[in-house]
């Protein structure tokens, strides 16, 4: 990239904008909104579908196995960002990958809604996991193409993009939760499929507005190597099938298998990027700087993603959901966090924009987010009780508010950081590497959730909250060193 490309892009005085951002951000905002509507709408009722008894429309799987499956599925979603990033960077570019991945997501929701029992769960979750990985890595990467590294609007633009994610996350569980309690789980899953179809239509209409960079293939795979990669993928699929058929890979150990794969993939990815001859010395230092933030991010997400495991179980058994004689659906708890995100994302975007070059460096934001997440877990302790449905709804809302503060300090900033620190030859794959930290944390959230029970609430929340705080403090102490490695990237 030339020096001219590195300078902030000047905005023509009469350019139409989307909340002060490039106009095309509106299209990416919309497709991500509907994809998240379908994703979180389905996930809001997924755990309940797995462990609810059959006479209530569920599959009757044990609770420990069910939370492990949800954690493993969530880990696979973010693990699939590797494939999505690789396909974009080496085969067809980010824009086309995003489109085809969205089609897979819609097909997965359709499978969940029409196929019975574990067949629908298996087919649906695999399709959604693979498709969502492609959508997440490439939607984020496409937002990054709208800005130069030094454009002061960059973090604010990602915060607005994050608002679209949370509008979908708000509406999805509300609708699917109501449909599930009124008409059954499969109707709720069908609503998720319809939402994804709307997102695809909207994206198809506006996809031509994206720049040429959206279709660029940064590191094309030579034709002579494509057959070998295809054979490798086929061999991997066969190995997984054999492990499943022989009983080595089971629902009860799926989360642990996913964690092992994620750790191996993370190590391999860092080695590939750091040893690549296409990566400059400056870029290599930036990747090294990303490692401590990767660890902090994984710790953060291992707690945060328990909204879909522990918090769902907590809301079912511990939370008092009675509101003036009406019992709130369990899945509606998943919409509390997006409400706060919608309210506060604009505030955070304004803060970062107002501070400009005076805002805290990214490592310090990561550290603060991890510490605040630990504090949020400690706030569960005063509400601990062995009495069922005794935890106050207002108390849980307060805890989720703290969740939100932590999330806004780390998550949208992390997406932006991945695009800023990315070597030129690994633009989308660097975003996938950030999502690997989310994958690891999400898979761990399922494993950790198996240690949660009514009797272990105090040590469970206390130990995990304390560990997160220690990790955040350690990252804060490392910030000056990380800033030197990052150079001019803040």
C-alpha positions as a Markdown table, in Angstrom:
| # | Residue | x | y | z |
|---|---|---|---|---|
| 1 | Unk | 0.0 | 0.0 | 0.0 |
| 2 | Unk | 1.4 | 3.4 | -0.9 |
| 3 | Unk | 1.8 | 6.4 | 1.5 |
| 4 | Unk | -1.1 | 8.1 | -0.2 |
| 5 | Unk | -3.4 | 5.1 | 0.7 |
| 6 | Unk | -2.3 | 5.5 | 4.4 |
| 7 | Unk | -3.5 | 9.1 | 4.7 |
| 8 | Unk | -7.0 | 9.7 | 6.1 |
| 9 | Unk | -9.5 | 9.9 | 3.3 |
| 10 | Unk | -11.0 | 13.4 | 2.9 |
| 11 | Unk | -14.7 | 13.6 | 2.8 |
| 12 | Unk | -16.2 | 15.7 | 0.0 |
| 13 | Unk | -18.2 | 18.6 | 1.5 |
| 14 | Unk | -21.6 | 17.5 | 0.0 |
| 15 | Unk | -21.1 | 13.7 | 0.5 |
| 16 | Unk | -24.2 | 11.9 | 1.8 |
| 17 | Unk | -23.3 | 10.1 | 5.0 |
| 18 | Unk | -24.8 | 7.6 | 7.5 |
| 19 | Unk | -24.6 | 9.3 | 10.9 |
| 20 | Unk | -21.4 | 11.0 | 9.7 |
| 21 | Unk | -20.0 | 7.8 | 8.4 |
| 22 | Unk | -19.6 | 6.5 | 4.8 |
| 23 | Unk | -23.0 | 6.0 | 3.2 |
| 24 | Unk | -22.3 | 2.3 | 2.3 |
| 25 | Unk | -22.0 | 1.6 | 6.0 |
| 26 | Unk | -25.9 | 1.6 | 6.1 |
| 27 | Unk | -26.0 | -1.5 | 3.8 |
| 28 | Unk | -23.6 | -3.5 | 6.0 |
| 29 | Unk | -25.4 | -2.2 | 9.1 |
| 30 | Unk | -28.7 | -3.6 | 7.7 |
| 31 | Unk | -27.4 | -7.1 | 6.7 |
| 32 | Unk | -25.7 | -7.5 | 10.0 |
| 33 | Unk | -28.9 | -6.5 | 11.8 |
| 34 | Unk | -31.0 | -9.2 | 10.2 |
| 35 | Unk | -28.2 | -11.8 | 10.5 |
| 36 | Unk | -28.0 | -11.1 | 14.2 |
| 37 | Unk | -31.8 | -11.1 | 14.5 |
| 38 | Unk | -31.8 | -14.7 | 13.2 |
| 39 | Unk | -28.7 | -15.8 | 15.1 |
| 40 | Unk | -29.7 | -14.5 | 18.5 |
| 41 | Unk | -33.3 | -15.3 | 18.0 |
| 42 | Unk | -32.4 | -18.9 | 17.5 |
| 43 | Unk | -29.8 | -18.9 | 20.2 |
| 44 | Unk | -32.3 | -17.4 | 22.7 |
| 45 | Unk | -34.4 | -20.6 | 22.6 |
| 46 | Unk | -31.7 | -23.2 | 21.6 |
| 47 | Unk | -30.6 | -24.3 | 25.1 |
| 48 | Unk | -34.2 | -24.5 | 26.2 |
| 49 | Unk | -35.1 | -26.7 | 23.2 |
| 50 | Unk | -32.2 | -29.0 | 24.2 |
| 51 | Unk | -33.0 | -29.5 | 27.9 |
| 52 | Unk | -36.8 | -28.9 | 28.1 |
| 53 | Unk | -38.6 | -32.3 | 28.5 |
| 54 | Unk | -40.3 | -33.8 | 25.5 |
| 55 | Unk | -43.8 | -33.0 | 26.8 |
| 56 | Unk | -42.9 | -29.3 | 26.6 |
| 57 | Unk | -41.6 | -29.5 | 23.1 |
| 58 | Unk | -37.9 | -30.0 | 23.9 |
| 59 | Unk | -35.5 | -32.9 | 23.3 |
| 60 | Unk | -35.0 | -33.9 | 27.0 |
| 61 | Unk | -31.2 | -33.8 | 26.9 |
| 62 | Unk | -29.5 | -33.5 | 30.3 |
| 63 | Unk | -28.7 | -29.9 | 31.3 |
| 64 | Unk | -24.9 | -30.4 | 31.6 |
| 65 | Unk | -24.8 | -31.9 | 28.1 |
| 66 | Unk | -27.0 | -29.2 | 26.7 |
| 67 | Unk | -24.9 | -26.3 | 28.0 |
| 68 | Unk | -21.8 | -28.1 | 26.6 |
| 69 | Unk | -23.5 | -28.4 | 23.2 |
| 70 | Unk | -24.4 | -24.7 | 23.2 |
| 71 | Unk | -20.9 | -23.7 | 24.1 |
| 72 | Unk | -19.4 | -26.0 | 21.5 |
| 73 | Unk | -21.8 | -24.6 | 18.8 |
| 74 | Unk | -20.9 | -21.0 | 19.8 |
| 75 | Unk | -17.2 | -21.9 | 19.6 |
| 76 | Unk | -17.7 | -23.4 | 16.1 |
| 77 | Unk | -19.4 | -20.3 | 14.9 |
| 78 | Unk | -16.4 | -18.2 | 15.7 |
| 79 | Unk | -14.0 | -20.9 | 14.7 |
| 80 | Unk | -15.7 | -20.9 | 11.3 |
| 81 | Unk | -14.5 | -17.3 | 10.8 |
| 82 | Unk | -11.1 | -18.8 | 9.9 |
| 83 | Unk | -12.7 | -20.6 | 7.0 |
| 84 | Unk | -14.7 | -17.5 | 6.1 |
| 85 | Unk | -11.6 | -15.3 | 6.2 |
| 86 | Unk | -9.5 | -17.8 | 4.3 |
| 87 | Unk | -12.0 | -18.1 | 1.5 |
| 88 | Unk | -12.2 | -14.3 | 1.2 |
| 89 | Unk | -8.5 | -13.6 | 1.3 |
| 90 | Unk | -7.5 | -16.5 | -1.0 |
| 91 | Unk | -10.5 | -17.4 | -3.2 |
| 92 | Unk | -13.4 | -15.0 | -3.9 |
| 93 | Unk | -13.0 | -11.8 | -1.8 |
| 94 | Unk | -15.0 | -10.6 | 1.2 |
| 95 | Unk | -18.1 | -9.4 | -0.6 |
| 96 | Unk | -18.9 | -12.7 | -2.3 |
| 97 | Unk | -18.0 | -14.8 | 0.8 |
| 98 | Unk | -20.4 | -12.7 | 2.8 |
| 99 | Unk | -23.3 | -13.3 | 0.4 |
| 100 | Unk | -22.8 | -17.1 | 0.1 |
| 101 | Unk | -22.3 | -17.4 | 3.9 |
| 102 | Unk | -25.6 | -15.7 | 4.5 |
| 103 | Unk | -27.3 | -18.2 | 2.3 |
| 104 | Unk | -25.9 | -21.0 | 4.4 |
| 105 | Unk | -27.2 | -19.3 | 7.6 |
| 106 | Unk | -30.7 | -19.1 | 6.2 |
| 107 | Unk | -30.6 | -22.8 | 5.1 |
| 108 | Unk | -29.5 | -23.7 | 8.7 |
| 109 | Unk | -32.5 | -22.0 | 10.3 |
| 110 | Unk | -34.8 | -23.6 | 7.8 |
| 111 | Unk | -33.4 | -27.0 | 8.8 |
| 112 | Unk | -33.9 | -26.3 | 12.5 |
| 113 | Unk | -37.5 | -25.3 | 11.8 |
| 114 | Unk | -38.6 | -28.3 | 9.6 |
| 115 | Unk | -36.4 | -31.2 | 10.5 |
| 116 | Unk | -37.3 | -33.2 | 13.7 |
| 117 | Unk | -35.3 | -33.9 | 16.8 |
| 118 | Unk | -31.5 | -34.3 | 16.8 |
| 119 | Unk | -31.4 | -34.4 | 13.0 |
| 120 | Unk | -32.6 | -30.8 | 12.8 |
| 121 | Unk | -30.2 | -29.7 | 15.5 |
| 122 | Unk | -27.2 | -31.4 | 13.9 |
| 123 | Unk | -27.9 | -30.2 | 10.3 |
| 124 | Unk | -29.1 | -26.8 | 11.4 |
| 125 | Unk | -26.3 | -25.9 | 13.8 |
| 126 | Unk | -23.5 | -27.0 | 11.4 |
| 127 | Unk | -24.9 | -24.9 | 8.6 |
| 128 | Unk | -25.5 | -21.9 | 10.8 |
| 129 | Unk | -22.1 | -22.2 | 12.4 |
| 130 | Unk | -20.3 | -22.3 | 9.1 |
| 131 | Unk | -22.4 | -19.5 | 7.5 |
| 132 | Unk | -22.2 | -17.3 | 10.6 |
| 133 | Unk | -18.4 | -17.6 | 10.6 |
| 134 | Unk | -18.3 | -16.3 | 7.0 |
| 135 | Unk | -20.7 | -13.5 | 7.7 |
| 136 | Unk | -19.0 | -12.3 | 10.9 |
| 137 | Unk | -15.4 | -12.2 | 9.6 |
| 138 | Unk | -16.3 | -10.6 | 6.3 |
| 139 | Unk | -18.9 | -8.0 | 7.4 |
| 140 | Unk | -16.3 | -6.7 | 9.8 |
| 141 | Unk | -13.6 | -6.7 | 7.2 |
| 142 | Unk | -15.8 | -4.8 | 4.8 |
| 143 | Unk | -16.5 | -2.1 | 7.4 |
| 144 | Unk | -12.7 | -1.8 | 7.7 |
| 145 | Unk | -12.4 | -1.1 | 4.0 |
| 146 | Unk | -14.4 | 2.1 | 4.4 |
| 147 | Unk | -11.7 | 3.8 | 6.4 |
| 148 | Unk | -7.9 | 4.4 | 6.4 |
| 149 | Unk | -5.9 | 3.4 | 9.4 |
| 150 | Unk | -5.8 | 7.0 | 10.6 |
| 151 | Unk | -9.4 | 8.0 | 9.9 |
| 152 | Unk | -10.7 | 9.4 | 13.3 |
| 153 | Unk | -14.2 | 8.2 | 12.4 |
| 154 | Unk | -13.0 | 4.5 | 12.4 |
| 155 | Unk | -13.9 | 3.5 | 16.0 |
| 156 | Unk | -17.1 | 5.5 | 15.9 |
| 157 | Unk | -18.1 | 3.7 | 12.7 |
| 158 | Unk | -17.5 | 0.3 | 14.3 |
| 159 | Unk | -19.6 | 1.4 | 17.2 |
| 160 | Unk | -22.5 | 2.3 | 14.9 |
| 161 | Unk | -22.0 | -1.0 | 13.1 |
| 162 | Unk | -22.2 | -2.7 | 16.5 |
| 163 | Unk | -25.5 | -0.9 | 17.1 |
| 164 | Unk | -26.9 | -2.8 | 14.1 |
| 165 | Unk | -25.8 | -6.1 | 15.6 |
| 166 | Unk | -27.6 | -5.3 | 18.8 |
| 167 | Unk | -30.8 | -4.1 | 17.2 |
| 168 | Unk | -31.0 | -7.6 | 15.7 |
| 169 | Unk | -30.0 | -9.2 | 19.1 |
| 170 | Unk | -32.8 | -7.2 | 20.8 |
| 171 | Unk | -35.6 | -8.1 | 18.4 |
| 172 | Unk | -34.6 | -11.7 | 17.7 |
| 173 | Unk | -35.1 | -13.3 | 21.2 |
| 174 | Unk | -38.3 | -11.2 | 21.8 |
| 175 | Unk | -40.0 | -12.6 | 18.7 |
| 176 | Unk | -38.7 | -16.1 | 18.9 |
| 177 | Unk | -39.3 | -16.3 | 22.6 |
| 178 | Unk | -42.9 | -15.2 | 22.2 |
| 179 | Unk | -43.5 | -17.6 | 19.3 |
| 180 | Unk | -41.9 | -20.5 | 21.2 |
| 181 | Unk | -44.1 | -20.0 | 24.3 |
| 182 | Unk | -47.2 | -19.5 | 22.1 |
| 183 | Unk | -46.7 | -21.9 | 19.2 |
| 184 | Unk | -43.7 | -24.1 | 19.9 |
| 185 | Unk | -39.9 | -24.2 | 19.2 |
| 186 | Unk | -40.1 | -24.9 | 15.5 |
| 187 | Unk | -42.2 | -21.8 | 14.8 |
| 188 | Unk | -39.6 | -19.8 | 16.7 |
| 189 | Unk | -36.8 | -21.2 | 14.5 |
| 190 | Unk | -38.9 | -20.5 | 11.4 |
| 191 | Unk | -39.0 | -16.8 | 12.4 |
| 192 | Unk | -35.2 | -16.8 | 12.5 |
| 193 | Unk | -35.1 | -18.1 | 8.9 |
| 194 | Unk | -37.5 | -15.4 | 7.7 |
| 195 | Unk | -35.3 | -12.7 | 9.3 |
| 196 | Unk | -32.2 | -14.0 | 7.5 |
| 197 | Unk | -34.1 | -14.0 | 4.2 |
| 198 | Unk | -35.0 | -10.3 | 4.7 |
| 199 | Unk | -31.3 | -9.6 | 5.4 |
| 200 | Unk | -30.3 | -11.4 | 2.2 |
| 201 | Unk | -32.8 | -9.4 | 0.1 |
| 202 | Unk | -31.7 | -6.1 | 1.5 |
| 203 | Unk | -28.0 | -6.9 | 1.0 |
| 204 | Unk | -28.5 | -8.1 | -2.6 |
| 205 | Unk | -30.1 | -4.7 | -3.4 |
| 206 | Unk | -27.2 | -2.7 | -2.0 |
| 207 | Unk | -24.1 | -4.8 | -2.5 |
| 208 | Unk | -23.0 | -3.0 | -5.7 |
| 209 | Unk | -22.3 | 0.2 | -3.6 |
| 210 | Unk | -19.3 | -1.4 | -2.1 |
| 211 | Unk | -15.8 | -0.4 | -3.4 |
| 212 | Unk | -13.5 | -2.5 | -5.5 |
| 213 | Unk | -11.6 | -3.4 | -2.3 |
| 214 | Unk | -14.6 | -5.5 | -1.2 |
| 215 | Unk | -14.0 | -7.9 | -4.1 |
| 216 | Unk | -10.2 | -7.9 | -3.8 |
| 217 | Unk | -8.5 | -11.2 | -3.2 |
| 218 | Unk | -5.4 | -10.1 | -1.3 |
| 219 | Unk | -3.4 | -13.4 | -1.5 |
| 220 | Unk | -4.9 | -15.6 | -4.3 |
| 221 | Unk | -4.4 | -19.3 | -4.0 |
| 222 | Unk | -2.5 | -20.7 | -7.0 |
| 223 | Unk | -4.7 | -23.0 | -9.2 |
| 224 | Unk | -2.3 | -25.9 | -8.8 |
| 225 | Unk | -2.8 | -25.9 | -5.0 |
| 226 | Unk | -6.6 | -25.8 | -5.0 |
| 227 | Unk | -7.0 | -29.6 | -5.5 |
| 228 | Unk | -4.7 | -30.3 | -2.5 |
| 229 | Unk | -6.7 | -28.0 | -0.3 |
| 230 | Unk | -10.0 | -29.5 | -1.5 |
| 231 | Unk | -8.6 | -33.0 | -0.7 |
| 232 | Unk | -7.5 | -31.8 | 2.8 |
| 233 | Unk | -11.0 | -30.4 | 3.5 |
| 234 | Unk | -12.6 | -33.7 | 2.4 |
| 235 | Unk | -10.2 | -35.7 | 4.5 |
| 236 | Unk | -11.1 | -33.6 | 7.5 |
| 237 | Unk | -14.8 | -34.1 | 7.0 |
| 238 | Unk | -14.3 | -37.9 | 6.7 |
| 239 | Unk | -12.3 | -37.9 | 10.0 |
| 240 | Unk | -15.0 | -36.0 | 11.8 |
| 241 | Unk | -17.7 | -38.4 | 10.5 |
| 242 | Unk | -15.7 | -41.4 | 11.6 |
| 243 | Unk | -15.1 | -40.0 | 15.1 |
| 244 | Unk | -18.8 | -39.3 | 15.4 |
| 245 | Unk | -19.9 | -42.7 | 14.1 |
| 246 | Unk | -17.5 | -44.6 | 16.3 |
| 247 | Unk | -18.6 | -42.7 | 19.4 |
| 248 | Unk | -15.2 | -41.0 | 20.0 |
| 249 | Unk | -16.9 | -37.6 | 19.4 |
| 250 | Unk | -20.1 | -37.3 | 21.4 |
| 251 | Unk | -22.4 | -34.6 | 22.6 |
| 252 | Unk | -21.0 | -35.0 | 26.1 |
| 253 | Unk | -17.4 | -34.1 | 25.0 |
| 254 | Unk | -18.1 | -31.9 | 22.0 |
| 255 | Unk | -17.2 | -28.7 | 23.9 |
| 256 | Unk | -13.8 | -30.1 | 24.9 |
| 257 | Unk | -13.0 | -31.3 | 21.4 |
| 258 | Unk | -13.9 | -27.8 | 20.1 |
| 259 | Unk | -11.6 | -26.1 | 22.6 |
| 260 | Unk | -8.7 | -28.4 | 21.6 |
| 261 | Unk | -9.3 | -27.5 | 17.9 |
| 262 | Unk | -9.5 | -23.8 | 18.7 |
| 263 | Unk | -6.2 | -23.8 | 20.7 |
| 264 | Unk | -4.4 | -25.7 | 17.9 |
| 265 | Unk | -5.8 | -23.4 | 15.2 |
| 266 | Unk | -4.8 | -20.3 | 17.3 |
| 267 | Unk | -1.2 | -21.5 | 17.6 |
| 268 | Unk | -1.0 | -22.4 | 14.0 |
| 269 | Unk | -2.5 | -19.1 | 12.9 |
| 270 | Unk | -0.1 | -17.0 | 14.9 |
| 271 | Unk | 2.9 | -19.1 | 13.6 |
| 272 | Unk | 1.7 | -18.7 | 10.0 |
| 273 | Unk | 1.3 | -15.0 | 10.2 |
| 274 | Unk | 4.4 | -14.3 | 12.2 |
| 275 | Unk | 6.6 | -16.4 | 9.9 |
| 276 | Unk | 5.1 | -15.3 | 6.6 |
| 277 | Unk | 7.5 | -13.7 | 4.1 |
| 278 | Unk | 4.6 | -11.3 | 3.1 |
| 279 | Unk | 4.6 | -9.8 | 6.6 |
| 280 | Unk | 6.9 | -6.8 | 7.2 |
| 281 | Unk | 8.9 | -6.2 | 10.5 |
| 282 | Unk | 6.5 | -3.5 | 11.5 |
| 283 | Unk | 3.5 | -5.7 | 10.9 |
| 284 | Unk | 5.1 | -8.5 | 12.8 |
| 285 | Unk | 5.5 | -6.3 | 15.9 |
| 286 | Unk | 1.8 | -5.4 | 15.7 |
| 287 | Unk | 0.8 | -9.1 | 15.6 |
| 288 | Unk | 3.0 | -9.8 | 18.7 |
| 289 | Unk | 1.2 | -6.9 | 20.4 |
| 290 | Unk | -2.1 | -8.5 | 19.7 |
| 291 | Unk | -1.2 | -11.8 | 21.7 |
| 292 | Unk | -1.8 | -10.4 | 25.2 |
| 293 | Unk | -5.1 | -8.8 | 24.0 |
| 294 | Unk | -6.1 | -12.1 | 22.5 |
| 295 | Unk | -5.7 | -13.8 | 25.9 |
| 296 | Unk | -7.7 | -11.0 | 27.7 |
| 297 | Unk | -10.4 | -11.2 | 25.0 |
| 298 | Unk | -10.7 | -15.0 | 25.5 |
| 299 | Unk | -11.1 | -14.5 | 29.3 |
| 300 | Unk | -13.7 | -11.8 | 28.7 |
| 301 | Unk | -15.8 | -13.9 | 26.4 |
| 302 | Unk | -15.6 | -17.0 | 28.6 |
| 303 | Unk | -17.6 | -15.0 | 31.1 |
| 304 | Unk | -19.7 | -12.8 | 28.8 |
| 305 | Unk | -21.0 | -15.7 | 26.6 |
| 306 | Unk | -22.4 | -17.4 | 29.7 |
| 307 | Unk | -25.5 | -15.3 | 28.9 |
| 308 | Unk | -26.4 | -18.2 | 26.7 |
| 309 | Unk | -25.5 | -20.9 | 29.1 |
| 310 | Unk | -25.5 | -20.1 | 32.9 |
| 311 | Unk | -27.7 | -17.0 | 32.5 |
| 312 | Unk | -30.3 | -19.0 | 30.7 |
| 313 | Unk | -30.4 | -21.7 | 33.4 |
| 314 | Unk | -30.3 | -18.9 | 36.0 |
| 315 | Unk | -33.3 | -17.2 | 34.4 |
| 316 | Unk | -35.2 | -20.5 | 34.3 |
| 317 | Unk | -34.6 | -21.6 | 37.9 |
| 318 | Unk | -33.4 | -18.6 | 40.0 |
| 319 | Unk | -34.9 | -15.5 | 38.5 |
| 320 | Unk | -38.2 | -14.1 | 39.5 |
| 321 | Unk | -39.8 | -13.5 | 36.1 |
| 322 | Unk | -43.2 | -12.5 | 37.5 |
| 323 | Unk | -44.3 | -9.1 | 36.3 |
| 324 | Unk | -47.7 | -8.1 | 37.8 |
| 325 | Unk | -49.0 | -11.6 | 37.4 |
| 326 | Unk | -47.5 | -12.2 | 34.0 |
| 327 | Unk | -44.5 | -14.5 | 33.6 |
| 328 | Unk | -41.9 | -13.2 | 31.2 |
| 329 | Unk | -40.5 | -15.8 | 28.7 |
| 330 | Unk | -37.0 | -17.0 | 29.7 |
| 331 | Unk | -35.5 | -16.0 | 26.4 |
| 332 | Unk | -36.5 | -12.3 | 26.8 |
| 333 | Unk | -33.6 | -12.0 | 29.3 |
| 334 | Unk | -31.3 | -12.2 | 26.3 |
| 335 | Unk | -32.8 | -8.9 | 25.0 |
| 336 | Unk | -31.8 | -6.8 | 28.1 |
| 337 | Unk | -28.2 | -6.5 | 27.0 |
| 338 | Unk | -29.0 | -5.2 | 23.5 |
| 339 | Unk | -31.3 | -2.5 | 25.0 |
| 340 | Unk | -28.3 | -1.1 | 26.9 |
| 341 | Unk | -26.1 | -1.5 | 23.9 |
| 342 | Unk | -28.5 | 0.5 | 21.7 |
| 343 | Unk | -28.6 | 3.2 | 24.4 |
| 344 | Unk | -24.9 | 3.3 | 25.2 |
| 345 | Unk | -23.2 | 2.5 | 21.8 |
| 346 | Unk | -23.9 | 6.0 | 20.6 |
| 347 | Unk | -22.6 | 7.5 | 23.8 |
| 348 | Unk | -19.3 | 5.5 | 23.5 |
| 349 | Unk | -19.0 | 6.4 | 19.8 |
| 350 | Unk | -19.4 | 10.1 | 20.8 |
| 351 | Unk | -16.9 | 9.8 | 23.6 |
| 352 | Unk | -14.2 | 8.2 | 21.3 |
| 353 | Unk | -14.9 | 10.8 | 18.6 |
| 354 | Unk | -14.8 | 13.7 | 21.0 |
| 355 | Unk | -11.5 | 12.5 | 22.6 |
| 356 | Unk | -9.9 | 11.8 | 19.2 |
| 357 | Unk | -6.2 | 11.3 | 19.7 |
| 358 | Unk | -6.6 | 11.8 | 23.5 |
| 359 | Unk | -8.7 | 8.6 | 24.0 |
| 360 | Unk | -7.1 | 5.7 | 26.0 |
| 361 | Unk | -5.0 | 3.3 | 24.0 |
| 362 | Unk | -6.6 | 0.1 | 22.9 |
| 363 | Unk | -4.8 | -2.2 | 25.4 |
| 364 | Unk | -6.1 | -0.1 | 28.2 |
| 365 | Unk | -9.6 | -0.3 | 26.9 |
| 366 | Unk | -9.2 | -4.1 | 26.7 |
| 367 | Unk | -7.9 | -4.2 | 30.3 |
| 368 | Unk | -10.8 | -2.0 | 31.5 |
| 369 | Unk | -13.4 | -4.3 | 29.7 |
| 370 | Unk | -11.9 | -7.4 | 31.3 |
| 371 | Unk | -11.9 | -5.9 | 34.8 |
| 372 | Unk | -15.4 | -4.6 | 34.5 |
| 373 | Unk | -16.6 | -8.0 | 33.3 |
| 374 | Unk | -15.1 | -9.6 | 36.4 |
| 375 | Unk | -16.9 | -7.1 | 38.6 |
| 376 | Unk | -20.2 | -8.0 | 36.9 |
| 377 | Unk | -19.7 | -11.6 | 37.9 |
| 378 | Unk | -19.0 | -10.6 | 41.5 |
| 379 | Unk | -22.4 | -8.7 | 41.5 |
| 380 | Unk | -24.2 | -12.0 | 41.2 |
| 381 | Unk | -23.0 | -13.0 | 44.7 |
| 382 | Unk | -25.4 | -10.7 | 46.7 |
| 383 | Unk | -28.3 | -12.3 | 44.9 |
| 384 | Unk | -27.2 | -15.9 | 45.6 |
| 385 | Unk | -29.9 | -18.1 | 47.2 |
| 386 | Unk | -31.0 | -21.7 | 47.2 |
| 387 | Unk | -34.7 | -20.6 | 46.9 |
| 388 | Unk | -36.1 | -21.0 | 43.4 |
| 389 | Unk | -37.2 | -17.9 | 41.4 |
| 390 | Unk | -35.9 | -15.6 | 44.2 |
| 391 | Unk | -33.4 | -13.4 | 42.3 |
| 392 | Unk | -34.9 | -10.0 | 41.6 |
| 393 | Unk | -35.3 | -9.0 | 38.0 |
| 394 | Unk | -34.1 | -5.5 | 38.7 |
| 395 | Unk | -30.9 | -6.9 | 40.2 |
| 396 | Unk | -30.2 | -9.0 | 37.1 |
| 397 | Unk | -30.9 | -6.0 | 34.9 |
| 398 | Unk | -28.3 | -4.1 | 36.9 |
| 399 | Unk | -25.7 | -6.8 | 36.4 |
| 400 | Unk | -26.4 | -7.0 | 32.7 |
| 401 | Unk | -25.9 | -3.2 | 32.6 |
| 402 | Unk | -22.4 | -3.8 | 33.9 |
| 403 | Unk | -22.0 | -6.5 | 31.3 |
| 404 | Unk | -22.8 | -3.9 | 28.7 |
| 405 | Unk | -20.2 | -1.4 | 29.9 |
| 406 | Unk | -17.6 | -4.1 | 29.7 |
| 407 | Unk | -18.7 | -5.2 | 26.3 |
| 408 | Unk | -18.5 | -1.7 | 24.8 |
| 409 | Unk | -15.0 | -1.2 | 26.2 |
| 410 | Unk | -13.7 | -4.3 | 24.5 |
| 411 | Unk | -15.8 | -5.8 | 21.7 |
| 412 | Unk | -16.3 | -3.1 | 19.1 |
| 413 | Unk | -12.8 | -1.8 | 19.9 |
| 414 | Unk | -11.5 | -5.3 | 19.3 |
| 415 | Unk | -13.1 | -5.5 | 15.9 |
| 416 | Unk | -11.5 | -2.2 | 14.9 |
| 417 | Unk | -8.1 | -3.2 | 16.4 |
| 418 | Unk | -8.0 | -6.4 | 14.3 |
| 419 | Unk | -8.4 | -4.4 | 11.1 |
| 420 | Unk | -5.8 | -1.8 | 12.2 |
| 421 | Unk | -3.1 | -4.4 | 13.2 |
| 422 | Unk | -3.7 | -6.7 | 10.3 |
| 423 | Unk | -0.8 | -7.3 | 7.9 |
| 424 | Unk | -1.7 | -6.4 | 4.3 |
| 425 | Unk | -1.7 | -10.1 | 3.2 |
| 426 | Unk | -3.9 | -11.2 | 6.1 |
| 427 | Unk | -6.6 | -8.5 | 6.3 |
| 428 | Unk | -9.7 | -10.7 | 6.7 |
| 429 | Unk | -7.8 | -13.5 | 8.4 |
| 430 | Unk | -6.6 | -11.2 | 11.1 |
| 431 | Unk | -10.3 | -10.5 | 11.9 |
| 432 | Unk | -10.8 | -14.2 | 12.0 |
| 433 | Unk | -7.9 | -14.4 | 14.5 |
| 434 | Unk | -9.7 | -12.0 | 16.8 |
| 435 | Unk | -12.9 | -14.1 | 16.5 |
| 436 | Unk | -10.8 | -17.1 | 17.5 |
| 437 | Unk | -10.4 | -15.5 | 20.9 |
| 438 | Unk | -14.2 | -15.2 | 21.0 |
| 439 | Unk | -14.4 | -18.8 | 19.8 |
| 440 | Unk | -12.2 | -20.0 | 22.7 |
| 441 | Unk | -14.1 | -17.9 | 25.2 |
| 442 | Unk | -17.5 | -19.1 | 23.9 |
| 443 | Unk | -16.5 | -22.8 | 24.0 |
| 444 | Unk | -15.1 | -22.3 | 27.5 |
| 445 | Unk | -18.4 | -20.7 | 28.6 |
| 446 | Unk | -20.1 | -24.1 | 27.9 |
| 447 | Unk | -17.4 | -26.1 | 29.7 |
| 448 | Unk | -17.4 | -23.7 | 32.7 |
| 449 | Unk | -21.2 | -23.7 | 32.9 |
| 450 | Unk | -21.2 | -27.4 | 33.8 |
| 451 | Unk | -19.7 | -26.4 | 37.2 |
| 452 | Unk | -22.6 | -24.1 | 37.9 |
| 453 | Unk | -25.4 | -25.0 | 40.2 |
| 454 | Unk | -27.6 | -23.4 | 42.8 |
| 455 | Unk | -25.3 | -24.7 | 45.6 |
| 456 | Unk | -22.1 | -23.4 | 43.9 |
| 457 | Unk | -23.2 | -19.9 | 43.0 |
| 458 | Unk | -20.9 | -18.0 | 45.4 |
| 459 | Unk | -17.6 | -19.7 | 44.6 |
| 460 | Unk | -18.5 | -20.0 | 40.9 |
| 461 | Unk | -19.1 | -16.3 | 40.4 |
| 462 | Unk | -16.5 | -15.2 | 42.9 |
| 463 | Unk | -13.6 | -17.3 | 41.4 |
| 464 | Unk | -14.3 | -16.5 | 37.8 |
| 465 | Unk | -14.9 | -12.8 | 38.5 |
| 466 | Unk | -11.6 | -12.6 | 40.4 |
| 467 | Unk | -9.6 | -14.3 | 37.7 |
| 468 | Unk | -10.9 | -11.8 | 35.1 |
| 469 | Unk | -10.0 | -8.9 | 37.3 |
| 470 | Unk | -6.4 | -10.2 | 37.7 |
| 471 | Unk | -6.0 | -10.7 | 33.9 |
| 472 | Unk | -7.3 | -7.1 | 33.2 |
| 473 | Unk | -4.9 | -5.6 | 35.7 |
| 474 | Unk | -2.0 | -7.5 | 34.2 |
| 475 | Unk | -2.9 | -6.2 | 30.7 |
| 476 | Unk | -3.1 | -2.6 | 32.0 |
| 477 | Unk | 0.5 | -2.9 | 33.4 |
| 478 | Unk | 1.7 | -4.2 | 30.0 |
| 479 | Unk | 0.1 | -1.3 | 28.1 |
| 480 | Unk | 3.3 | 0.9 | 27.7 |
| 481 | Unk | 5.2 | -2.0 | 26.2 |
| 482 | Unk | 2.3 | -2.9 | 23.9 |
| 483 | Unk | 2.0 | 0.7 | 22.7 |
| 484 | Unk | 5.7 | 0.6 | 21.6 |
| 485 | Unk | 5.1 | -2.6 | 19.6 |
| 486 | Unk | 1.9 | -1.1 | 18.0 |
| 487 | Unk | 3.7 | 2.0 | 16.8 |
| 488 | Unk | 1.3 | 4.7 | 15.6 |
| 489 | Unk | -1.7 | 2.4 | 15.8 |
| 490 | Unk | -3.6 | 3.2 | 19.0 |
